C-alpha cells in the first residue's frame, strides 16, 4: 500500500494485515489503518522531527477485490488471503452487517484465520469481529471479549470461549480481542506500545487526541436490568423499587410488603432476572448516580445520599465495581458540558 507523502526509513517495519469483508464497519477498518500508518509520523510532524514509518499495512480480502463497507463506502484491498505468506499481526475489524450473514459468506476468511493461528501469527479481533475468531474455532478455551451489547449472543454461540465482556482488551497467548465500537484504537495503541514502547504509543495517542490505557467497557454498557419476564409479582416489586430505591429498606421489608417470605422473594427474583434483589437495588442506585453525574453539578456526596448511600468509601467501591470508573472519573468522561 502506498502512503502519499510519507518517507520510509531503514528501520525494520512491523507488517500488519487488516482483513476486509463485505459488511465491515468502515471506521474500524480505516481507523486502525490510519493509526498504524501514522505512528511515527503525526507526532514527529508536530515536533518537527524526522518522520519514521513504523508499520507496513496491507488490506487483504478473499480475492484482492473491492470491499463493500456497511455504510456504502467501497475500499480496494491490495492482497488476497492466499497471497499472505508472512505477517507480524492480523487484525479483524468490526462486523457492521448481520453477523450470521458475514459468517456464512466468508469461509475463505475463516480458513485464513485458522492458517494464521496455525502459524502463531499475532491475531487481534475488534468488537463483533471477535465472532469471526470464535467461528474459526481459535478462541475455544481462551479468554476473549466483545462488544458488551452482543455478549449474550456470543455466549450462546460459543460456550467454550472464556468471555470477559467487562474487559476492553484481552490477551491469551498470541490472540488478542478488543471490546466495543472504537476500541480499535485501544487495540492499536496496545500493539504500538508492544512493538515500539510506551513513549511512541503515548505520542501517537496525543497526536490523535485519544485516551490511552482504558481498561474497562463497563462504563459504556447498559446494565440491562430490564430483562423481560412474565412474573407479575416481580414486575410489581421492580416498579416499587424504582420509585423507592433511595430509601433504606431490607429484603425482609420488601418481602413483608408484598406478603411473601424473603426466601421466596430471592428465588423468584433470581428466576425472573438472574440476579438477587440486593444486586438489583445496587444497579438501580448506580444508574441513578450515573445520570446525576452526567446531568448535574451536584457534589459526589450529594449524589451518593440522593441515591441511598451514606458511606462515601462504600459508594465509591460499588460504583467502580459496576462501571470500571470512580464517580469523579465518570463525571469527567461523561458529564454534560455547561
N, C-alpha and C positions, 0 to 999 in steps of 0.2 A: 504494500500500500504506500503510495506516495503522499507525503505530507508537505503541503505547499509552504515554502519559505523556511523550512527547518533544516538546519545543518546536522549532519551525522558525525559524531566524534569517533575516536578509535576505541572507545570502551566496548566491552562485550555486552550488547544489549540483551535484555531478557525477552524471550519470544512468547507472545501471548496470542492465543487463538480464541476469538469470540465466535460462538456458533450462532447462526441465524436460521430462522424458520418462519414460514408464513404464520401470521398471528402474533408475532413477537411484539412486546411493548417497545416502541421505538426509542423512548428516552432511556430505557435500561440498557439498550444496545449502544446507542450513540453516546450516552453519558459516560459509561466506563471506558469507551473508546477514547473520548476526549481526555478523561482523567489520566489514563496511561500515556497517551500521546503527548500530553502537555507537562508531564512530570519532568522536571529538569529544564523546562522551557519557560513557563509563565513566571515563576518566581525569579528565575535568573534575568528575565527581561526587566522585571520590576526593579531588581537590584543592579541592573546594568552590568551583569556578569556574562561570561561566555555561555552560550546555550549548549546544553548537553541533552540529546535524546537518550532516554534510558530504556525504553521499551520498543520493540518491533511488533506491531499489532496487525493481525490479519483477521478478516471476517470470512468465515467458512460456512458453506451450506451444502446440501446434498449434491448439487450439480454445478456449483460456482455461478449460479444464476442470480436473478433479481429476487430479493426478499420483500414480500408484501407485509408491511407492518400493520398493526391493528388500527392505527389512525389514518391509514391510507398512504402513508409515505412508502416509497419504494427505494430500497437500498441495494446497491450492487455488491455482491460478495466477490471475493477475489481468489478463493480456493474452494475446491470440493473436499469433502471429508476424506476421500480416498487418496488425496494428494498430500495429506499431512503425515509426515514420517517422523517428525521430531518437534516438540514444543515444550516450553517450561510450564505453561499454565493454560488450561482450557476453562473458559467462562461460559456458563449457560445463563442467559438473561431471562427476565420475567416473561411468562406467558400472558399475553393480553387477551387472546381469544378464548373460546371454550376449551377448558383443559383437556377434556376427553378427546375432542376433535384433534387437537395438536398431538396428543399421544398416539392416536390412531394413524395419523397421516405422516408420521416421521420415523419409520422403522430404521432408516439409514442413520438418523441421529442417535437412536438408542444403541445401534451397533457401534457407532463411533465412540460413544461414552464408555461402552464396555471395553473397547480397544484401548482407550486412554487409561482406563482403570487397570487393565492387564499390564500396561507398560509403566504403571505407577507414576504417570504424569500428575502433577497437581491439578485437581479439578475443583471448580467453585461454581455453585449454583446460587442464583439470586431469587428470592421471593417464591413465586409459583414455579419458577424454573427448577426448583428442587423436586417437583413432581417428576420431571424428566429423569433426574438422577435415581429417584426411588423406583420409577418404572423400569429403568435399566437394571435394577437389582443390586446396585452397588452400595446402597445405604442400609441393607439388612444387617441388623446387629450393631449399627453405628449411630452415633449422635448426630442430630440434624435439627434444623429449624426451618420455618417457612413463614409466610405472612400470617399474622395472628388470626385474620378473618377466615383462613382456609384450614386451620389446624384440625377441626373436627373431621372434615372430608379427608385430609391427609391421613389421620389416624385410622379411619375406616378402611381406606385403600391399602395402607402399608403398615399393618400392625407390628411388623418385625423391626421397624425403624424406631430408634430411641429418640422420639421427638421432644425437643425443648423449645416450645414456641415462645417462651418469655425471652429467650436469648436473641440478640441481634446478629451475632456471628458465632458459629460453632466450627470446631475442627475435630476430625477423627482421622489420624494419620495424614494421608495426602488429600483428603476430601474436606472441603470447606462449604458451609452453607450460610447464606445471609437471609435475614428476615424480610419484612415487607417493603413494598414501594421502592423508595430511592435508597434503600440500604446498599445498593451497588457502590455508593461512594464510601461507605464504611468498609466494604469488602476490598475495594480498590486501594484505599489508603492502608489497609492491613498488609496487602502484598507489597506496596511501595516501601513500607517500613521493613518488611521481611527481607526484601531484596537489597534495599539501599540504606536502611537505617531510619531512626526516628526523626532526625533532623530534616531529611528530604521529605518524609511523609508530612511533617507539620508545616513545612514550607509550601508543599502542594496544597494542603488544606487551607492555609492562609490565602494563597493566591486564588483559590476557588471560593473563599469566604464560606467555609462549611465547618461544622463542629467535628472534632476528632475524638475518637475513643468513646463513643457512646456504647453502652454495654447491653441495654435492655430495650425492648419494644413494648414493655408493659404500659408505659405512659401514653402510648398511642392507641391502645386497644380499648374496645368497648368491653365492659366487664360481663356483658351478656347474661345478666341475671334474669332477664325477662323471657326465659325459656318457656315456650308454650306447653301447657299440660291441661288435663281435664279435671283436676281435683278442685272442686268449687270451694271447699273449706280453706285449702291452702291459698287459693286466689283471694279469698276474703282476708286471710291473715296477711298476705302480701300488701293488700291495699291499706290495711290498718298500719302496718309497719311503715309504709311510705309516707303516711301522714304523721307518724309519731316517733320516727327514728331518732329525733334529737332529745327525746325524753329518756330517763333512766327506767329500765324495766328488765326483768329476767325471763328466762324460759318458763318458769313457774307462773309468772304474771300473765304471760300470753296464753298458756295452757288453761289457766283458770278462767280467763276472759272468754275463751271460745269453748269452754266446757269439755276439754279433753285432758288426758294425762300428759305430763311432759314427755314421757317415753313415746306415746302415740304421735305427739307433735313432731318430735325429731324424726321418727320413722317415716311419716307421711311427707314431711318436708324434703327429706333426702330422696324419697321415691319420685317426687314431683320435679325437683330442681337439681338433684345430685350434690347438694351442699346442705349444711346444717343451718338452722335458724340463726345461730350466732354469727356464722360467716356471712350470711345474707345481710344481717344488720351492719356488719363491718363494711361490706361493699356499698350499701346504701349511703353510709356516712362518708366514705371516701369519695364516692361520686359527687355527693353534695359539696364536699370540701373542694374538689377539683373545679366545680362550677364557680364557687365563690372566688377561688384563686384566679380563675380566668377572667371573671367579670367584675370583681370589686377590688377596692384598695384596702379592705379590712386587714387588720394585722393577723398573723398566724394564730395568735392566742384567741382573738375574737372568733375566727373561723372555727378553731378547734372546739370552743364552747358552744357555738351555734349548731354544730353537728353532733353534739352529745358527748364530748370528751372533756376531761378536766385535768389530765396529766399530760404535759407537753411532750415529754420524752416518749411516753407510750404512743401518743398520737403520731409522732414523727416516725417511730419504728413501724407502726402499722401502715402508714402512708407509703413509706419506702418499700415495704414488702409487697404492697399491691400495685405500685406504679413504677418502681425502679428508680424513683427520684425523691429527694427530700421536698417538703412543701415549698421551700424557697426556690429550689431548682426548677420545680414545676411551674411556679409563677413566672420566673424569668423566661422560660421557654414558651409558655402558652398564654400569658396574660394579654388582655386587650390593651392596645397602646392608647393612652389618654393624651 
